[in-house]
Amino acid sequence: MDIQSLKKEIESEGEKIKTASELASFKAGYTGKKGSVTLLFEGLKEIKDRDEKKEKGMQINALKNLVEEISALKEKELISLKRAEELKDIDVTLPPHEAAQGSLHPINLVMDSINSVFMRMGFTIEEGPDIELAEYNFTALNFPDDHPAMDMHDTFHMENGYVLRTHTSPIQIRAMLKRQPPLKIIAPGRVYRRDAVDASHSPVFHQVEGFMVATDVKFSDLKGILNVFTEEIFGAGLKTRFRPSFFPFTEPSAEVDVQCVNCRGKGCKTCKSTGWLEIMGCGMIHVNVFKAVNYDPEKYTGFAFGMGVERVAMLKYGISDMRHFFENDIRFLKQF
Ligand code: PHE
């Protein structure tokens, strides 16, 4: 067949291609090992005249290019046909499935908002280990050796003098051992006590500790800062009061009450008709604590406070049972 008719044939055969296998045999038929274009190339050897040979070669090459062009075009076409076939039963106008979105746990939410209130007042966040030296959890905090808190009934004791920290106060010790005053630290974390689970107890719960040490820190500084805190967390207009209390690591010590968030002081079930809710312990850091970390108690004074995050969250959201926080029922968690 002469080149001109072969060209026509290639063009019309190319038009007819409808499937991948037709495309494959098209390619094989012309440019494969035994393809007619390939055979033409072989025939070139026979031609003696250089110019004729060159001219013929160029023509055959053009045929080969044509086969390749048509093949590439058809291949693209076949791919998009296949895509269209696959999509034909899919309704792209259907609304999408709603993806379930997670949310922060209420304890984290409350912890974050407590932290941020204090950060705005210049406190920085610091953390400590859950598995703590009994030395830091108790001794350095001025607990006497026979203090009942150290009893097997209250504390999870580990090996080699370690305990699961029963409060966040050992972070005070770690911070003071590491650095010199002034310190203004807020320390959130998980704490552990051997308590049976009920509506207001759990062996694991959360605390936020705060403390400040400098050359002239007074009890009135503590009061001012805690007043800002209760207003920010529970809303403006609720009063706070400080009742004398006792902790080994603070002197004087106080319990902080806020006016009942539910009845605003009138007296109701939430506050057991007292009008007040206990929200944290606090006090001026004990001289013996300063001695334990080699701070000069003549030079420095400081305050510390600690609160239970679950309790704050329960009061803030009106939750009556602490177990909700740990059961992780989606219907509960979704509400925050
Ligand atoms: N660590 C105390 C507790 O767990 C709370 C507290 C912290 C009291 C700091 C005074 C100062 O009950």
Boltz pocket constraint, residues with backbone or C-beta under 6 A from the ligand:
constraints:
  - pocket:
      binder: B
      contacts: [[A, 166], [A, 167], [A, 168], [A, 169], [A, 209], [A, 210], [A, 247], [A, 250], [A, 254], [A, 281], [A, 282], [A, 283], [A, 304], [A, 305], [A, 306], [A, 307]]
      max_distance: 6.0
